[in-house]
Amino acid sequence: MYDFLIVGAGLYGAVFARQARDAGKSVLVIDRRDTIAGNVYTEEIERIHVHRYGAHIFHTNNKEVWEYVNRFAVFNRFTNSPVANYHGELYSLPFNMYTFNRMWGVVTPEEAREKIEQQRREAGITEPKNLEEQAISLVGTDIYEKLIKGYTEKQWGRPCTELPSFIIRRLPVRLTFDNNYFNALYQGIPVGGYTKMVRNMLDGIEVRLGEDYLQNREKWDAMAQRVVYTGPIDAYFGYQKGTLAYRSVRFETEVLDMPNFQGNAAVNYTDRETPYTRIIEHKWFEFGKDAQGNDLPKTVISREYSSEWKVGDEPYYPVNDEKNNAIYAAYREMADSQKKVIFGGRLGEYKYYDMDKTIEAVLDRTRQVLGEDA
């Protein structure tokens, strides 16, 4: 009998397992995949740490979280500065003075501000009712049409006029030449990849891979006093209240016999005609070097295609609209009655989490749960 069964060896599960084990609890971690680290899993191809499930850049303003992850990894100084490609025109992201100069030829912040304000007035938007109106009110019509509309509609599979405004409300817009995407005090990529970091978190903890909890729940539940479930909450309850919607992502990964494909870790393709949303060139997360600091002769790229999720696909982004939030609320009520089970993480809480917020949530939850057990 274990004190805790952790369902899912991703970031939420690994941190919970580490905290419980450090508190003297017996822990078993299982995962239906044959790998640890969940969606932050990185695998080595041609001496390059490839982010199999999409790019992950760690960033946080929380000193406690930063110090926590540094127990398990050394972080490099990577700064996220993506590029937008619109029919071959290249723009700096997030939207900053480089972007405005390229778009309009403006040179000063005042000129950029006036241009945005002019386009906002011409659009006649006073109270944004959807994503399109919210975006135009933030950055004007030109930037919306070239750099937001096509990319967003590919990503979400529906017109911007049908998407809620809150999706883009926190869009970074800067009247400076700062092209660091994240406003975070701490930022970087773990040296050696995320899989190595999670493996260090799980050091000394029993892990069983290729085990599907939902296919034999009674057996697994009988093995532990408490269960931490990080899978889809609707699947846990057999979809009794309906199926929650997600967006999924398909990756086409390719090894290229060249040292440099696009010169940047991430290039977003913002026109509607290009079928993929972005191309990731993984080597640039570690400055094109291997572990010994040698230049790498080959490169690995991944094209990302956004798609509507269906049962059996990998769920990535919760669709937190009114309908799905109502379904989740019904499941949340059912979950609250499960006294033995803790639901956590992106799928267990039907909530998009950045990595730092995931860790922050686990640390808060384990303080509460382990305090109760004490």
Buried (B, 14 or more C-beta within 10 A) or exposed (E): EBBBBBBBBBBBBBBBBBBBBEBEBBBBBBBBBEBBBBBBBBBBBBBBBBBBBBBBBBBBEBEEBBEBBBEBBEBBEBBBBBBBBBEEEEBBBBBBBBBBBBBBEBEEBEBBEEBBEEBBEEBEBEEBEBBBBBBBBBBBBBBBBBBBBBBBBBBBBBEBEEBBBEBBEEEBBBBEEBBBBBEBEBBBBBBBBBBBBBBBBBEEBBBEEEBBBBEEBEEBBEEBEBBBBBBBBBBBBEBEBBBBBBBBBEBEBEEEEEEBBBEBBBBBBBBEEBEBBBBBBBBBBBBBBBEEEEEBEBBBBBBBBBEEBEEEBEBBBBBBBEEBBEBBEBBBEBBEEEEEBBBBBBBBBBBEBBBBBBBBBBBEBBEEBBEEBE
